């Protein structure tokens, strides 16, 4: 059930009608839980059992951890890690691991052919397993007491706006919101709807209609593209993945706001980042903060000297890359970002940088370097395999003149100009919003301006020529 579908519009209308009906809060929560399971079952009903398994395991494990003495708490934590990460291993990484094991055997002359498991990847499994694990880990580290109501906890795990693609929510921020219903005023509801429409605009107009067609043609013709086309593909995929994922996050936050819930902001103008540490405080914030709190810091963080700090950064980003998918392209993407962070730390510790006074041109060079490096990493992220990624990147810097050029990729000069202008406006808007929150901007805007913008956005959404594909991060 896609946010950008008529089915979802009817579904959410029903949810809102019941949510604001004059019935008990406990019944409304029960209805939200049921609606969330219906939403997830719309993809593939049997996988609701996996959602239930993850919910039940971490609910029981958290209670046991809280009851046990210090030396036995770790065994229950390992049980939770084994089951949750085991589900990820089986459904997400089994094919990848088996294929690479077969290649390894073939390298040593052992010719064995294994049948592919061919398992279907459950929608959003990486998101809800991390969400339930955060609950168990918070109880283990005594940051949180086990919650008193199982059905509240089940709703926390399965809350439909953010269930399949985040943001990854923490129990300590969401569960207290279930104690009593938050009264939603007209202004808050209006901001929620505005967020939802902005999200749909980013997805359907910017990502699907403007950027995706060019990106798809460039990557499909990776072996023959020229320099200009390869740069367009790299630039526009950066725009596509941002608009696609930021669009989903805004939709989820807006829907939750209409229901009286607060979800964490997941993006804060990431393409205006000055440095890679700054980037990861702006891009997919709920994942980067999860990796920081539950992986980087437990590994030792920056407490044990520079070497271990760099090691911890590399491990964290490698696993963060692997979290996105079972392919060497994602491993390399994580390795690149780990390397970026390590190099940035080394650069900041140099005497040259420490003695340098803040200057505008320095910030500009840092921003440009950050964006260029992130864009190159996104080429690897988008590629089907390492060979395709190499074809695109080599074309970017080889200045070749092959059969496809920047004009023929999109067939029309005016269309290319429109997409380029849209990309530049997206970048400009991120700089303008670099130190601002979208909720403040929407709240402070005049009602007429907001109405005009919503009308214009809805018009473009209705005229969009995109294929309304599933959001990119659904596959993770």
C-alpha positions in Angstrom: 0.0 0.0 0.0 1.9 3.0 -1.3 1.4 6.5 0.2 1.0 7.8 -3.4 -2.1 5.6 -4.1 -5.8 5.9 -4.0 -6.0 2.8 -1.8 -3.9 4.5 0.9 -6.0 7.7 0.7 -9.1 5.7 1.4 -7.3 3.7 4.2 -6.0 6.9 5.9 -9.4 8.6 5.7 -10.9 5.6 7.6 -8.1 5.7 10.2 -8.6 9.5 10.7 -12.4 9.0 11.0 -12.1 6.4 13.8 -9.2 8.2 15.5 -11.3 11.3 16.0 -14.5 9.5 16.9 -15.9 9.9 20.4 -14.6 6.5 21.8 -12.1 5.5 24.4 -8.4 6.1 23.9 -7.7 2.4 24.5 -10.0 1.5 21.6 -8.4 4.0 19.3 -5.0 2.6 20.1 -6.3 -0.9 19.3 -7.7 0.3 16.0 -4.3 1.9 15.1 -2.6 -1.4 15.9 -5.1 -3.3 13.7 -4.8 -0.7 10.9 -1.0 -1.0 11.1 -1.2 -4.8 10.6 -3.6 -4.3 7.7 -1.2 -1.8 6.2 1.7 -4.2 6.5 -0.3 -7.3 5.4 -1.2 -5.4 2.2 2.3 -6.2 1.0 2.4 -9.9 1.9 0.2 -11.2 4.7 2.4 -14.0 6.0 5.2 -11.6 6.9 3.0 -10.2 9.6 4.1 -13.3 11.6 7.7 -12.0 11.4 6.6 -8.7 12.7 4.8 -10.5 15.5 7.9 -12.7 16.3 10.2 -9.7 16.6 7.6 -7.9 18.8 7.1 -10.9 21.1 10.8 -11.7 21.4 11.9 -8.3 22.4 9.0 -7.7 24.7 9.8 -10.9 26.7 13.6 -10.4 26.6 13.4 -6.9 27.9 11.3 -8.1 30.9 13.8 -10.9 31.6 16.8 -8.5 31.3 15.1 -6.2 33.8 14.5 -9.1 36.3 18.0 -10.8 36.0 21.2 -10.2 37.9 24.0 -8.5 36.1 25.8 -11.7 35.0 22.7 -13.2 33.4 21.4 -10.1 31.6 23.9 -10.5 28.7 22.5 -14.0 27.9 19.0 -12.6 27.3 20.5 -9.8 25.2 22.3 -12.3 23.0 19.0 -14.1 22.5 17.4 -11.0 21.2 20.4 -10.2 19.0 20.5 -13.7 17.6 16.8 -13.9 16.7 16.5 -10.4 15.2 19.8 -10.4 13.4 19.2 -14.1 12.5 16.0 -13.0 10.7 17.9 -10.4 8.8 20.6 -13.0 7.9 18.2 -15.5 6.6 15.9 -13.3 4.6 18.2 -10.5 3.5 21.7 -12.0 3.2 21.3 -15.7 2.6 21.5 -15.5 -1.2 24.5 -13.1 -1.0 26.4 -15.2 1.4 25.7 -18.5 -0.4 26.7 -17.0 -3.8 30.0 -15.7 -2.4 30.7 -19.0 -0.6 30.2 -20.8 -3.9 32.6 -18.5 -5.7 35.2 -19.1 -3.0 34.8 -22.8 -3.4 35.1 -22.5 -7.2 38.3 -20.5 -6.7 39.9 -23.4 -4.9 38.7 -25.8 -7.6 35.7 -27.2 -5.7 32.8 -27.1 -8.2 29.6 -27.2 -6.2 26.4 -25.6 -7.2 23.9 -24.6 -4.5 20.3 -24.0 -5.1 19.4 -20.4 -4.4 17.1 -20.0 -1.4 15.1 -17.4 -3.4 13.5 -16.0 -0.2 11.3 -12.9 -0.5 12.6 -10.0 1.4 10.0 -8.8 4.0 9.2 -5.2 3.5 11.0 -2.9 6.0 12.6 -5.8 8.0 15.8 -3.7 8.5 13.7 -0.9 10.0 11.5 -2.8 12.5 14.3 -5.1 13.7 16.5 -2.1 14.5 13.5 -0.5 16.2 12.7 -3.5 18.5 16.4 -4.0 19.2 16.7 -0.4 20.4 14.1 -1.2 23.0 15.9 -4.2 24.3 19.3 -2.4 24.3 17.9 0.6 26.1 16.5 -1.7 28.8 19.9 -3.6 28.9 21.8 -0.3 29.3 19.2 0.8 31.9 18.2 3.8 29.9 14.6 2.6 30.0 12.3 0.5 32.1 10.2 -2.2 30.4 6.9 -0.7 29.3 3.8 -1.7 31.3 1.5 -2.4 28.4 2.2 -5.0 25.7 -0.3 -3.6 23.2 1.3 -0.2 23.5 4.6 -1.8 22.7 3.2 -3.7 19.8 1.8 -0.4 18.3 5.3 1.2 18.8 6.8 -1.6 16.7 4.2 -1.6 14.0 3.0 2.1 13.7 2.1 2.2 10.0 3.4 5.7 8.9 7.0 4.7 9.6 6.8 0.9 9.7 8.4 0.0 6.3 11.0 2.9 5.7 11.4 4.8 9.0 12.3 7.1 10.6 13.6 4.5 13.1 11.8 5.5 16.3 13.1 5.0 19.9 10.7 3.5 22.5 11.6 6.2 25.1 10.3 8.9 22.7 7.2 7.1 21.3 5.8 5.0 24.1 5.0 8.0 26.4 2.9 9.5 23.6 0.5 6.5 24.1 -0.4 7.3 27.7 -3.1 9.7 26.6 -4.4 11.1 23.4 -2.8 14.3 22.2 -5.4 16.8 21.0 -4.6 17.9 17.5 -5.5 21.5 16.6 -6.3 22.8 13.2 -2.9 24.3 12.8 -1.0 21.1 13.7 -3.3 19.1 11.4 -2.7 21.6 8.6 1.1 21.3 9.1 0.8 17.5 9.0 -1.1 17.6 5.7 1.4 20.1 4.3 4.3 17.8 5.2 2.5 14.9 3.5 1.9 16.9 0.3 5.6 18.1 0.3 6.7 14.5 0.7 4.5 13.4 -2.2 5.8 16.3 -4.3 9.4 15.3 -3.6 8.6 11.6 -4.5 6.2 11.8 -7.4 7.4 15.0 -9.2 11.0 15.5 -8.3 12.2 11.9 -7.8 10.0 9.9 -10.2 9.1 12.4 -12.9 12.2 14.6 -13.2 15.3 12.7 -12.0 14.5 9.0 -12.4 14.0 8.8 -16.2 17.5 10.4 -16.8 19.1 8.3 -14.1 17.6 5.1 -15.5 18.8 5.8 -19.0 22.3 6.6 -17.9 22.7 3.5 -15.8 21.1 1.2 -18.4 23.6 2.5 -21.0 26.6 2.6 -18.6 29.0 0.9 -21.0 28.6 3.6 -23.8 27.8 6.9 -22.0 29.9 10.0 -22.5 31.3 12.3 -19.8 28.3 14.7 -19.7 25.7 12.0 -19.4 27.6 10.2 -16.6 27.8 13.5 -14.6 24.1 14.1 -15.2 23.3 10.5 -14.0 25.4 10.9 -10.8 24.0 14.4 -10.0 20.4 13.5 -10.6 20.6 10.2 -8.7 21.8 12.2 -5.7 18.7 14.3 -6.2 16.5 11.3 -6.8 17.5 9.4 -3.7 17.2 12.5 -1.5 13.8 13.4 -2.8 12.6 9.8 -2.6 13.7 9.1 0.9 13.2 12.6 2.3 9.7 12.5 0.7 8.8 9.2 2.5 10.1 10.6 5.8 8.1 13.8 5.4 5.0 11.8 4.5 5.4 9.6 7.6 6.0 12.6 9.9 3.0 14.4 8.5 0.7 11.4 8.8 1.8 10.9 12.4 1.3 14.6 13.2 -2.3 14.3 11.9 -2.8 11.5 14.4 -1.2 13.5 17.3 2.2 11.7 17.3 5.7 13.2 16.9 8.3 11.3 14.9 11.9 12.4 14.7 13.1 14.5 11.8 15.2 12.3 9.4 16.8 14.9 7.1 18.1 18.4 7.7 19.4 19.8 4.4 22.1 17.1 3.9 23.4 18.5 0.7 24.3 21.7 2.5 26.7 19.8 4.8 30.2 21.1 5.4 32.1 18.0 6.0 31.2 14.3 6.5 30.5 14.5 10.2 28.1 17.3 9.4 26.5 15.2 6.7 25.7 12.3 9.0 24.0 14.7 11.4 21.7 15.6 8.5 21.2 12.5 6.3 19.1 9.6 7.6 19.5 10.9 11.1 17.5 8.1 12.7 19.9 5.5 11.3 23.1 7.4 11.9 22.1 8.1 15.5 21.1 4.4 16.0 24.5 3.3 14.7 26.3 5.8 16.9 24.4 4.9 20.1 24.2 1.1 19.6 27.3 0.3 17.7 30.0 3.0 17.5 29.9 4.0 21.2 29.7 0.4 22.5 32.7 -0.4 20.3 34.6 2.3 22.3 33.8 5.4 20.2 36.6 7.9 20.5 37.6 7.0 24.0 40.6 4.8 23.3 42.9 6.7 21.1 42.9 7.7 17.4 43.6 4.2 15.9 40.6 2.6 17.7 38.5 5.6 16.9 39.2 5.2 13.2 38.7 1.4 13.4 35.3 2.0 15.1 34.3 4.5 12.4 35.2 2.0 9.6 33.3 -0.9 11.3 30.3 1.3 11.9 30.1 2.5 8.4 30.8 -0.9 6.8 27.9 -2.4 8.8 25.8 0.7 8.0 26.5 0.0 4.3 25.7 -3.7 4.6 22.4 -2.8 6.5 21.2 -1.2 3.2 21.5 -4.4 1.2 23.3 -7.7 0.4 25.7 -6.6 -2.3 29.3 -5.6 -2.6 28.2 -2.2 -3.8 26.7 -1.4 -0.4 29.8 -2.7 1.3 31.9 -0.4 -0.8 29.5 2.5 -0.2 30.0 2.0 3.6 33.7 1.7 3.2 33.9 4.9 1.2 31.9 6.8 3.9 34.1 5.3 6.6 37.2 6.4 4.8 35.7 9.9 4.3 35.1 10.2 8.1 38.6 8.9 8.9 40.3 11.3 6.4 38.2 14.2 7.7 39.4 13.5 11.3 43.0 13.3 10.1 42.6 16.6 8.2 41.0 18.3 11.2 43.9 17.3 13.5 46.6 18.7 11.1 48.3 21.9 12.3 47.4 23.6 9.0 43.7 23.3 9.7 44.0 24.1 13.4 45.8 27.3 12.7 43.4 28.3 9.9 40.9 31.0 10.6 37.3 30.5 9.5 36.7 31.9 6.0 33.9 31.7 3.5 36.0 30.2 0.8 37.2 27.4 3.1 33.6 26.5 3.9 32.8 26.5 0.2 35.7 24.2 -0.6 34.7 21.9 2.3 31.1 21.8 1.0 32.1 21.2 -2.6 34.5 18.4 -1.6 31.8 16.8 0.6 29.1 16.9 -2.0 31.4 15.5 -4.8 32.6 12.6 -2.6 29.0 11.8 -1.5 27.8 11.9 -5.1 30.5 9.5 -6.2 29.6 7.2 -3.4 25.9 7.4 -4.5 27.0 6.1 -8.0 28.2 2.9 -6.2 25.0 2.8 -4.2 22.8 2.9 -7.3 24.9 0.5 -9.4 23.7 -3.1 -9.8 27.3 -4.3 -9.4 30.8 -2.9 -9.1 31.4 -3.2 -12.9 28.5 -0.8 -13.6 29.7 1.6 -11.0 33.2 1.6 -12.5 31.8 2.3 -16.0 29.9 5.4 -14.7 32.8 6.8 -12.6 35.4 6.2 -15.3 33.2 7.9 -17.9 32.8 10.9 -15.5 36.6 11.4 -15.6 37.6 10.1 -19.0 36.0 12.8 -21.2 34.9 10.2 -23.7 32.5 11.0 -26.6 30.3 7.9 -27.1 26.9 7.4 -28.6 24.8 8.9 -25.8 25.2 12.5 -24.8 23.4 14.9 -22.4 20.8 15.9 -25.0 19.9 12.5 -26.4 19.5 11.0 -23.0 16.4 13.0 -22.4 15.4 13.6 -26.0 14.5 17.3 -25.5 16.7 20.3 -24.7 13.9 22.1 -22.8 13.2 19.0 -20.6 16.9 18.8 -19.7 16.9 22.4 -18.8 13.8 22.0 -16.6 15.4 19.1 -14.7 18.7 21.0 -14.3 16.8 24.1 -12.9 14.8 21.8 -10.6 18.1 20.3 -9.3 19.6 23.7 -8.7 16.5 24.9 -6.9 16.6 21.9 -4.7 20.3 22.6 -3.8 19.5 26.3 -3.2 16.5 25.4 -0.9 18.8 23.2 1.2 21.2 26.1 1.7 18.4 28.4 2.7 17.0 25.8 5.1 20.4 24.7 6.4 19.9 26.1 9.9 16.1 26.1 9.9 13.4 23.6 10.6 10.7 22.9 8.0 8.0 22.8 10.7 8.9 26.4 11.8 8.9 27.6 8.2 5.5 26.0 7.5 4.0 27.2 10.8 5.2 30.8 10.3 4.1 31.0 6.6 0.9 33.0 5.9 -2.2 30.8 5.3 -2.6 32.2 1.8 1.0 31.4 0.8 0.6 27.9 2.3 -2.7 27.4 0.4 -1.1 28.5 -2.9 1.9 26.3 -2.4 -0.3 23.2 -1.6 -2.5 23.9 -4.7 0.5 24.2 -6.9 2.1 21.1 -5.5 -1.1 19.1 -5.9 -1.4 20.3 -9.5 2.1 19.1 -10.3 1.5 15.8 -8.5 -1.6 15.2 -10.5 0.2 16.0 -13.8 3.4 14.0 -12.9 4.5 11.5 -15.5 6.4 9.3 -13.1 5.6 5.6 -12.7 4.7 6.0 -9.0 7.2 3.3 -8.1 7.6 2.1 -4.5 9.9 4.3 -2.4 13.6 3.3 -2.9 14.1 2.5 0.8 11.3 0.0 0.8 13.9 -2.6 -0.3 15.9 -2.1 2.8 
